[in-house]
Amino acid sequence: MAMNALGIALRELESTEELAGEEELRELARRLRAGDVPEDALPQLKEHVAAKLRVSNPDYLERYS
C-alpha cells in the first residue's frame, strides 16, 4: 500500500497537466444541476477524469480507455 501511495505521489510531482480549477468545476456542476449543459461538458469531464487517472492509476486508464 505504501508503494502505491509513493507511486501516486511521484506521478503527481512529475505531472505537468493543468487540471480544471475547483471554482471552474463548481461552476460546471452548478450549470449541470440547473440543466444548462455546455457543449464542451462531456469532453471537458472526460479529460479531467483521464488526467486524474494518469496520476492515480494509469494502468486502469490504459485498460479501459
C-alpha positions in Angstrom: 0.0 0.0 0.0 2.8 2.4 0.8 4.5 1.7 -2.5 1.2 2.5 -4.3 0.9 5.8 -2.4 4.5 6.7 -3.2 3.9 5.9 -6.9 0.9 8.3 -6.9 2.9 11.0 -5.1 5.8 10.6 -7.6 3.4 10.8 -10.7 1.7 13.8 -9.1 5.0 15.6 -8.7 6.1 14.7 -12.3 2.8 15.7 -13.8 2.7 19.0 -15.7 -1.0 18.7 -16.5 -3.3 21.6 -15.5 -6.5 20.2 -14.1 -9.7 22.3 -14.0 -9.7 24.5 -11.0 -12.1 23.9 -8.1 -14.1 27.0 -8.9 -14.4 26.0 -12.6 -15.6 22.5 -11.5 -18.1 24.0 -9.1 -19.5 26.3 -11.8 -19.8 23.4 -14.2 -21.6 21.3 -11.5 -23.9 24.2 -10.8 -24.8 24.5 -14.5 -25.3 20.8 -14.9 -27.7 20.7 -11.9 -29.6 23.6 -13.4 -29.9 21.7 -16.7 -27.6 24.2 -18.5 -25.2 21.7 -20.1 -22.3 23.4 -22.0 -21.5 21.9 -25.4 -18.0 21.0 -24.2 -19.1 19.5 -20.9 -18.5 15.8 -21.8 -15.1 16.2 -23.4 -14.0 18.5 -20.6 -15.2 16.0 -17.9 -13.6 13.1 -19.7 -10.2 14.8 -19.9 -10.4 15.8 -16.3 -11.1 12.2 -15.2 -8.4 10.9 -17.5 -5.8 13.4 -16.1 -6.6 12.3 -12.6 -6.4 8.6 -13.6 -3.0 9.2 -15.2 -1.8 10.1 -11.7 -3.7 7.8 -9.5 -4.0 4.6 -11.6 -2.5 4.8 -15.2 -3.0 1.1 -15.7 -6.7 1.5 -15.2 -6.8 4.2 -17.8 -4.9 2.1 -20.3 -7.1 -0.9 -19.7 -10.4 0.8 -20.0 -9.9 3.7 -22.5 
